[in-house]
Structures are given as structure tokens and as C-alpha cells.
Amino acid sequence: MLDVWDLSLRYFHWLLHHVNTRDVGELLATSVLLTGLGTSLKAFASETNAPLAVMEKKEDIARKSVSSGSGEVTQSTSNTIYEHQKFEPNGWKKTAMVYALKYGGDYMGSLLKLLNKEAGEYLRKHSFEIGDALDRFTTQIEARLVDFMISQLGFPQWIARNIAWAIMFLIA
Amino acid sequence: MDKAIADELSRLRYHIKLMQHMVKSDEHMFFMSIIDYDINETQVKAIQNVMSAFSYRLKESTDKHFEQFHEDSKNDPDSILFQFGVDPKELYLDQAPSMEEFSKYVEKILPGSISPRYLLMGMKNQSIHTELCEYLLA
């Protein structure tokens, strides 16, 4: 597992590549915030080890049962089981997005470029809350973001869906 | 799973996701949430059983057939609710249903998944047990 300083350094490098010089103050503030978040970084470290896109290959599994709506399905005997490709949110990208949503920056600009004007307005108005929610969600992130934006923030469904899609587009 | 099947499944899931952006999602909020959260048909039916019982509890009925239907549902030994650790008898309390009670069953049927509020908003949006949804959301 990567240690906290290693991760801080990686995040700092990422910021240097993505933040303009005029945003140096913001960069420093973010870095200070980051170094103060010891416990969060442990979780961050474990997420960083997660692969971006996985075509899982499990060896030596002869049979596997999968529960489904209509009962249990037993798969055919095989030495190799492939699971469908999953794009999981990458740890450091997700962390960067959380900060961008909460405190602004160029990454937020990248997100806004993926949205139309109306969706962008909704995002600007509630970006802190969305960033906070994104920080909390660790599974089914896209679905939970849509859920949160509709049920808690009162967004129209298509706007919530577009914003969640754009966020996932950048972090997964 | 065979690699070709895994690839095909991946493609199908991705294409379904794209189609969600093509249709007027505001008109199908409940169905969209089912796809988003990868909820299966048994889980949806179990939730509908809960809604049906709650709806029955919410208002007085004078229809004997309707009463019998719920009496049978209550004592159904093959109820799908047993799969989720819920005895259908539990659903027929002699009091008006509440959001807390609904949330308890949602957690049993869809653990760690959709928020009960969003689920109710989706059903209300598609006119499924509208009156009950409004009552629980109030």
C-alpha cells in the first residue's frame, strides 16, 4: 500500500498539471487540507490500488452459482471465469473531483464542459453538496448520485442523470 | 463465465446505460432507478407486496373479495417475502403505515441500495400507489 506522503506527492503532481499558476493559492490551500486528512488518505490509499478497468479473471473455479430473480443459475464447468468489465471510480481521480466540486478549480471546469448550460447552472449552485455526497459514496456511485440529486436536492431527473454521467466520465 | 459472454454482457449493460440517456427519463423514474441500482424482478415484486399491504392498511375497505385477497396474502406460505426474511403477517399491523416502517422493509429487500425516499418518488412519478407514496413522503 502507498503511504500518505507518497499519495500527497502524487496528488500534488496532479494538481501542478491541472491547475493554472493563478490558482496557486487555491493549490496550497488544497494541499494543506490534504495533509490534514490522515484517516481519509488511508481509504484513499486503498482505493488507489484498485484497477481502473477490470476484466476479472478467476482461475481454478470449477463452478459458480449466481442468484438471480428467477432462482439460482449454475454456470457451466470451466477453469476460467470472466466477469463483465467494470469501470470502477479511480481513487485519486475521485478525490480530486470531490475537492474540485467543493472548492472549485480547473477540474470543475472540465466537468462543466461536459454539460449544457442548464445542467451546469444546477451543478454550480449545488456543487459543494454533490462533492460531499460523492465523497461518502463508495459503491453504486452513479446510481447514488442520481438518487441524491433528485431526492435530496430536487433536481429534474435528466439533469441529475447528465451530471452523474459527466462525473463518472471523468473519474471512472 | 466465458470471455465472449462476459464481453457481450458488458456491451449490453453499456448500451442500456446509453439508452437511459435517450429516453425521456422524467417519465420513467421508477424503472430508471431499477436499472440504475441493478434491482431484479423478485425484489421489485417484494416491494410491490409491501406497497400493496400498506395501501390496504391506509384505508377502510368494504369489498369482501379485496379483504379475502389480503387475508390470503397475509397467510401465503409461498410468499416471496420469505426470501428476504420478512413474514407477510408483519406487514398487516393494525395501524397506519409509516416511513420508518417502509424504510425497514426497503433495507431488508434492497440492502445498502436505493434510498426509500427516492424509491417512493419514482413510484409516485409513475402513478404506482400514488396516494400511499404521497402519504409516506409527507
Chai-1 contact restraints between the chains, C-beta under 6 A:
chainA,res_idxA,chainB,res_idxB,connection_type,confidence,min_distance_angstrom,max_distance_angstrom,comment,restraint_id
A,G69,B,N40,contact,1.0,0.0,6.0,A-B,restraint_1
A,G69,B,E41,contact,1.0,0.0,6.0,A-B,restraint_2
A,G69,B,T42,contact,1.0,0.0,6.0,A-B,restraint_3
A,I81,B,M1,contact,1.0,0.0,6.0,A-B,restraint_4
A,Y82,B,M1,contact,1.0,0.0,6.0,A-B,restraint_5
A,Y82,B,K3,contact,1.0,0.0,6.0,A-B,restraint_6
A,Y82,B,A6,contact,1.0,0.0,6.0,A-B,restraint_7
A,H84,B,A6,contact,1.0,0.0,6.0,A-B,restraint_8
A,H84,B,L9,contact,1.0,0.0,6.0,A-B,restraint_9
A,H84,B,S10,contact,1.0,0.0,6.0,A-B,restraint_10
A,Q85,B,S10,contact,1.0,0.0,6.0,A-B,restraint_11
A,A143,B,D36,contact,1.0,0.0,6.0,A-B,restraint_12
A,A143,B,Y37,contact,1.0,0.0,6.0,A-B,restraint_13
A,V146,B,D36,contact,1.0,0.0,6.0,A-B,restraint_14
A,D147,B,S115,contact,1.0,0.0,6.0,A-B,restraint_15
A,D147,B,Y118,contact,1.0,0.0,6.0,A-B,restraint_16
A,S151,B,S115,contact,1.0,0.0,6.0,A-B,restraint_17
A,S151,B,R117,contact,1.0,0.0,6.0,A-B,restraint_18
A,S151,B,Y118,contact,1.0,0.0,6.0,A-B,restraint_19
A,S151,B,M121,contact,1.0,0.0,6.0,A-B,restraint_20
A,Q157,B,S25,contact,1.0,0.0,6.0,A-B,restraint_21
A,Q157,B,D26,contact,1.0,0.0,6.0,A-B,restraint_22
A,Q157,B,M29,contact,1.0,0.0,6.0,A-B,restraint_23
A,W158,B,S25,contact,1.0,0.0,6.0,A-B,restraint_24
A,W158,B,D26,contact,1.0,0.0,6.0,A-B,restraint_25
A,R161,B,S25,contact,1.0,0.0,6.0,A-B,restraint_26
